[in-house]
């Protein structure tokens, strides 16, 4: 079954977009995600001829990406409402693919943010098939990169893993980003968050858009991981990579505000995606409870099972409500980061708890790959760590109170 839409006031256009994306999620994302998940080698996921590339192509054809939304004449609230509906349906289809498709356009947003006609012309071409990534996390520095405070990189802490140094009208980039960069080994361009050095002195963080076809850029192998196996992740290496100074257009003075804006958007997106995953797990459990016979009747007719499913429903609808309210509020430009964090933390925790409960309802069948529950559980568990582990995010969100 599909849970009813209880959002009040959705327009016919919004419902039509939701239904279009739901069809894409049901007919493309979910079955392809399941098949990619079963591939033994993550290199097979991104190999030539992989189904992954058809997913990207069909997604672009829908015209529902971040760039398309920004180019529309929609007011900010309508845009936020539609984006929340899209993300939830994509998360319902496959959370890992939803993240990959969303972050693929990240560089276009930043090129526009720069206001530089050269960058906009280079990275925002119509019908471009370039794939982007958010290159922030480092092998030695995950959480530290959120504020890039020089004192956090002093001994006994390790020095930054990726640095940029000014050289006339250019920057020279050296170092690496960790294996957790989403789209890392398939990206053509990245939004790079790194450390700015002057001689031996760390000045703080800087941000820019870096094409990966430049001399000195290389990539590691795709990460082999527990969940979200359809989402490519991997290392990126920089060996004396020279970029024009205009490409790294955000300096230390604006680094933290930009991080907070990006984290607000990323966590808000994560919230809506994983609320969709939670909804999928509940729907699977309800359907199975009507099919599985025990005690002479479908298990869904046993009162204790009805109570379990109802508790799962309350969690799912609470998550859907929160993530949408946060999406609408932040979409109006308020930018309350701690609410976006609350959205991400609550939705990912809900997705994991509901998927775990749903797997229990499936019993032994839930542990097998014949049924979808073990994949949903693995995917949801991964979401509690990516884009900031939930424990750290709670600390960061709490600091804003």
Buried (B, 14 or more C-beta within 10 A) or exposed (E): EEBEEEBEEBEEEBEEBBEBBBEBBBEBBBEBBBEBBEBEEBBBBBEEEBBBBEBBEBBBEBEBBBBEBBEEEBEEEBBBBBBBBBBBBBBBBBBBBBBBBBBBBBBBBBBBBBEBEEBBEBBBEEEBEBBBBBBBBBBBBBBBBBBBBBEBBEEEEEBBBBBBBBEEEBBBBBBBBBBBBBBBBBBBBBBBBBBBBEEEEBBBBBBBBBBBEBEBBEBBEBBEBEBBBBBBBBBBBBEEBEBBBBBBBBBBEBBBEBBBBBBBBBBBBBBBBBBBBBBBBBBBBBEBBEEBEEEEEBBBBBEEBEEBBEEBBEBBBBBBEBBBEBBBBBBEEEBBBBBBBBBBBBBBBBBBBBBBBBBEBBBEBBEEEEBBBBBBBBBBBBBBBBBBEBEBBBEBBEEEE
